[in-house]
Amino acid sequence: MHEYTSSARVWGLSCPGFPEEVSRARRWTRDILRGSPLAEDAELIVSELSANAILHTASGQTSGSFHLALAVSSQVITLSVTDDGGTGTAPKVDHQGQEAEHGRGLGMVSALAHRVVVHDSHSGHTVTAELFTDAGPAGGHSC
């Protein structure tokens, strides 16, 4: 294959920042990944990241929104949720006790995903989670 050719397929979805849009994001993910052994993990990750965007950023305010990107290749499923920002700090994994009712979401995402990366910009935050298939990442080893 030519080095600039990609076999990845990419989808995008923009959602208004309403709580009911989290279920829409889950359905969208489930529909795209139907038949994949990683579909349930991906659906849970998208649900958590979408809910975090609505609860903790300007995405959940009037006229707010969040944006999803889903890329699928033979090596990896990549899920990204971008929020509208409005917070002074980027999302981070907090190590909360088992009894905590809040603050464990990104820890759960980190436990499910092989890699989680947070990008911070002036317009918002993007949290990207990668799930490696059995083939593993290009040039790497499977986890």
C-alpha positions as CSV (number, residue, x, y, z in Angstrom):
1,M,0.0,0.0,0.0
2,H,1.2,3.5,-0.7
3,E,2.5,5.2,2.4
4,Y,-0.1,8.1,2.0
5,T,-3.1,5.8,1.5
6,S,-5.2,5.0,4.5
7,S,-7.8,2.3,4.8
8,A,-9.3,4.0,7.9
9,R,-13.0,5.0,7.7
10,V,-14.0,8.2,9.6
11,W,-17.4,9.4,10.8
12,G,-18.4,12.6,12.6
13,L,-21.4,13.7,14.6
14,S,-22.3,17.1,16.2
15,C,-24.8,17.1,19.0
16,P,-26.5,19.9,20.9
17,G,-25.5,19.9,24.6
18,F,-28.6,18.2,25.9
19,P,-28.4,15.2,28.2
20,E,-30.6,13.1,25.9
21,E,-28.0,13.5,23.2
22,V,-25.7,11.1,25.1
23,S,-28.0,8.2,24.2
24,R,-28.0,9.4,20.6
25,A,-24.1,9.4,20.6
26,R,-24.2,5.8,22.0
27,R,-26.7,4.6,19.3
28,W,-24.6,6.2,16.6
29,T,-21.4,4.5,17.9
30,R,-23.2,1.1,18.2
31,D,-24.6,1.4,14.7
32,I,-21.2,2.1,13.2
33,L,-19.4,-0.6,15.1
34,R,-22.2,-3.2,14.8
35,G,-20.5,-6.6,14.8
36,S,-17.2,-5.4,16.3
37,P,-16.0,-7.1,19.5
38,L,-15.1,-3.7,20.7
39,A,-18.5,-2.1,20.2
40,E,-19.7,-2.3,23.8
41,D,-16.4,-0.7,25.2
42,A,-16.6,2.0,22.5
43,E,-20.2,2.7,23.3
44,L,-19.4,3.1,27.0
45,I,-16.5,5.3,26.3
46,V,-18.5,7.6,24.0
47,S,-21.3,7.7,26.6
48,E,-18.9,8.8,29.4
49,L,-17.0,11.3,27.3
50,S,-20.2,12.9,26.0
51,A,-21.8,13.1,29.4
52,N,-18.6,14.7,30.8
53,A,-18.7,17.3,28.0
54,I,-22.3,18.2,28.9
55,L,-21.8,18.2,32.7
56,H,-18.4,19.9,33.0
57,T,-18.0,22.3,30.1
58,A,-19.8,25.0,28.2
59,S,-21.2,22.2,25.9
60,G,-24.0,21.8,28.5
61,Q,-24.9,25.5,28.5
62,T,-27.4,27.3,26.3
63,S,-26.4,26.9,22.7
64,G,-23.6,24.5,23.7
65,S,-22.7,21.4,21.7
66,F,-20.2,18.5,21.6
67,H,-18.7,16.8,18.6
68,L,-17.8,13.2,18.1
69,A,-15.3,11.6,15.7
70,L,-15.0,7.9,15.1
71,A,-12.2,6.4,13.0
72,V,-12.0,2.6,12.3
73,S,-9.0,0.9,10.7
74,S,-7.8,-2.7,10.9
75,Q,-5.5,-1.8,13.8
76,V,-7.5,0.6,16.0
77,I,-10.8,2.2,16.8
78,T,-10.3,5.9,17.7
79,L,-13.1,7.8,19.5
80,S,-12.8,11.5,20.1
81,V,-15.2,13.9,21.9
82,T,-14.6,17.6,21.6
83,D,-16.4,20.0,24.0
84,D,-17.0,23.7,23.9
85,G,-14.4,24.4,26.7
86,G,-15.3,27.1,29.2
87,T,-13.4,25.5,32.1
88,G,-10.0,26.6,33.4
89,T,-8.5,23.1,33.3
90,A,-8.4,20.3,30.9
91,P,-10.1,17.0,31.8
92,K,-7.9,14.6,33.8
93,V,-8.0,11.2,35.4
94,D,-8.9,11.5,39.1
95,H,-8.3,8.6,41.3
96,Q,-11.4,8.5,43.4
97,G,-12.5,5.9,46.0
98,Q,-15.1,3.3,45.1
99,E,-17.7,5.1,47.0
100,A,-17.3,8.4,45.1
101,E,-20.4,9.3,43.0
102,H,-18.4,11.6,40.7
103,G,-14.9,11.9,39.2
104,R,-14.3,8.3,38.2
105,G,-15.4,8.6,34.5
106,L,-12.0,9.3,32.8
107,G,-10.5,6.6,35.1
108,M,-13.0,4.2,33.7
109,V,-12.3,5.3,30.1
110,S,-8.6,4.8,30.8
111,A,-9.2,1.3,32.1
112,L,-11.2,0.4,28.9
113,A,-9.0,2.1,26.3
114,H,-5.5,1.2,25.4
115,R,-4.6,4.9,25.2
116,V,-6.3,8.1,26.2
117,V,-5.0,11.5,25.1
118,V,-6.4,15.0,26.1
119,H,-5.9,17.9,23.8
120,D,-6.5,21.4,25.1
121,S,-7.2,24.4,22.9
122,H,-8.7,27.8,23.1
123,S,-12.0,26.5,21.7
124,G,-12.3,23.5,23.9
125,H,-10.9,20.1,24.9
126,T,-10.8,16.9,22.9
127,V,-10.5,13.6,24.6
128,T,-9.4,10.8,22.4
129,A,-9.5,7.1,23.3
130,E,-8.0,4.3,21.3
131,L,-9.0,0.7,21.3
132,F,-6.5,-1.6,19.6
133,T,-7.8,-4.5,17.6
134,D,-6.1,-7.9,17.8
135,A,-3.8,-6.6,15.0
136,G,-2.5,-3.9,17.3
137,P,-1.5,-0.4,16.3
138,A,0.4,0.1,13.1
139,G,4.1,-0.7,13.8
140,G,3.3,-1.6,17.4
141,H,2.2,-4.5,19.5
142,S,-1.3,-5.4,20.6
143,C,-2.1,-4.8,24.3
